[in-house]
Amino acid sequence: MANTPRKTTDGKTSAQSAPESEKASLPGPMAVLRTAREQLAELTGMTPESVSSFERTEEGWLLEIEVLELSRVPDTMSLLASYEVQLDPQGELMGYRRLRRYERGRSEPRGTGAH
């Protein structure tokens, strides 16, 4: 009797409602952002400064995180990098890659490479 589907208040059986309840248990955007920054910092040993891009995808989440790679004086000479971070729907890191590096005072438009 434990596996017997039960009717919910909307008339669906509990088996039909399961995906909706799983969806409701997924972390929200702010929790995903915090978790992504923490996981990237733990793996790289570098300090995430900001999230410049964030979107939900069919596979989970895709973020672009700006990371301080090398602190210099003056600060405008510090070396930053943009990392693309892929997370599963629960917010667990699946992969990351560095997209570009740049000096804080010399950021360049997206899509152009340094020579």
PyMOL commands that set and color helices and strands:
alter all, ss='L'
color gray80, all
select helices_A, chain A and resi 14-24+29-44+75-77+104-106
alter helices_A, ss='H'
color red, helices_A
select strands_A, chain A and resi 47-57+60-70+79-87+93-103
alter strands_A, ss='S'
color yellow, strands_A
deselect
rebuild
show_as cartoon
